[in-house]
């Protein structure tokens, strides 16, 4: 017998908690009342069960359920269904952690490149990495490629499309990706230093596969995909069947999901094969706090079923002034993404300041990976 | 110029609302500060703008944004990205309504069958419809098919797989779908009355397409798919490219999304091609209230870009005793889904009582479609 342990945070009066937990175990498995489940195999091997109840303060409690691995069919969509399909319809329930048994993790490979693979592609073994974004959407492919060159030639490690860049009339995907890839190639020739361009893949499954093919034929060094936007099952299939470059996961639409960000972005995206994960940093224009960011980074890089570590990429309103602080917080194995703050004013000068700040980030602080 | 109108419900002090709204318009389009957007084309044609601010009580306000249609590339994933991609990361923001311009709706066909198409397949023009579910998962294909026959021969219009039935070892998809389709065919021969069997399609895109092919080769009358679970872009592609039977949308994972249910289930699922939509009814074991259910049904059946009306399917803890009340509430164009309550005890007798209750539901009440 193999079970997944799923932890739910439940808002309910303590007196109702035990019943609610038992109801949730039924809802997330057989979707019938206990009395209506008469088959012995179903009762013993399929029906979910309450594994632990940890009452908390202020009517917020944690409950661990055991969900039978056999119910997942080892499929991404069905696993998510068992973890949170109907539970998502209860506004007082959040999914906060999942521990997969070896049967589940063995069926998925996790990141194919991970932190070491991204570093190897860049030839940078020992310092935090830098990332910048091409924006705003609405610019022509030529204008975006010119910006891409400026960022790359001034030393940024990874230049990614803004997640809003899709296949729009003003900068069609194939044209834009080709122009930007030419720009990073030219910058690398000019500087002798590598830079990865990551185009944004957005669309339904067939469009994603077509964009992946175009991008890889151009020789791009990475791609950007938002798993919660394209759908996590489609994301997993894209990574496995259609991509052989590192994958940066973007959090678009992920905040819409009532699954705790350290779990969703840090653990589940890694399970599905992301090599790096972009997330809103604390103190920026979103509301993630230090605790959530540290937990997310710990899930991204910590031990998980022998999976490669995933690179944390804090973003969302970062500025050059925060580089030292954030390297001290996240440690060396991080990629800082500065978007808009590089693009107002003298882009080249700001980019050089960003790159220089990363290079002088104190080694002692860098050791303090949380 | 063509714009989408998106309405957000924002929790913020009134004094910060105007700034927040302007920030959201930038976040959902150019993702740059206003000052950093210097290109005239981008400012006029691409940058989002605040169209209306409706301050409310208790620091909860509604804001309409205009988002440029051109930013969507008329792609499902990118449209969702523009509507709620980064906004989803703000816990104080919900997406509560969307009005698409003709350019967007013209690119999508909506339901291919709709209410009239489902009625035509059943040969039932003028009464509310009945639906039942095959469960629990863990039963063999044979046991599920036997249950399917009992439900069909006793008069249920649509028998669907429980959404937890996937491609699991105890009842593999192809085996189960074949057995259940044989069961409804035999029941129809025995009664002279039609019944549609709807297998549940769950998986990543390639698995969904394969399951759709198997199901349609078997001659199934409908299918069940959870758009928020498989991913809305993958759902839309599945409907358009791989299905030619009516599609019942299931709400699994949809509650996880901070998009108002009347919009997500009632309007967006219809936009993506669902012919019927299952949702948790008020007074059941979930927390949707009467207002939300009425608004969802109104969106499902009301005028929308010339799209066919979508059949509302309230569910989630219904019992036969509520049939008259619910037909009075929803009107004639509804399908009531009773799951577990039919399956405890004498299934045949309970099913006949359900069917009889629907047939005697008062015509006067039936006229009162909300």
Interface residues (C-beta under 8 A of the other chain):
Chain A: X23 X27 X29 X30 X31 X32 X33 X35 X36 X37 X39 X41 X42 X45 X46 X47 X70 X71 X72 X73 X75 X76 X77 X78 X80 X81 X82 X84 X85 X86 X88 X89 X90 X91 X92 X133 X135 X136 X137 X138 X139 X143 X162 X163 X164 X166 X167 X168 X169 X170 X202 X203 X204 X205 X206 X207 X226 X228 X229 X230 X231 X232 X233 X234 X236 X237 X241 X251 X252 X253 X254 X255 X256 X257 X258 X259 X280 X285 X286 X287 X288 X316 X339 X340 X343 X344
Chain B: X23 X27 X29 X30 X31 X32 X33 X35 X36 X37 X39 X41 X42 X45 X46 X47 X70 X71 X72 X73 X75 X76 X77 X78 X80 X81 X82 X84 X85 X86 X88 X89 X90 X91 X92 X133 X135 X136 X137 X138 X139 X143 X162 X163 X164 X166 X167 X168 X169 X170 X202 X203 X204 X205 X206 X207 X226 X228 X229 X230 X231 X232 X233 X234 X236 X237 X241 X251 X252 X253 X254 X255 X256 X257 X258 X259 X280 X285 X286 X287 X288 X316 X339 X340 X343 X344
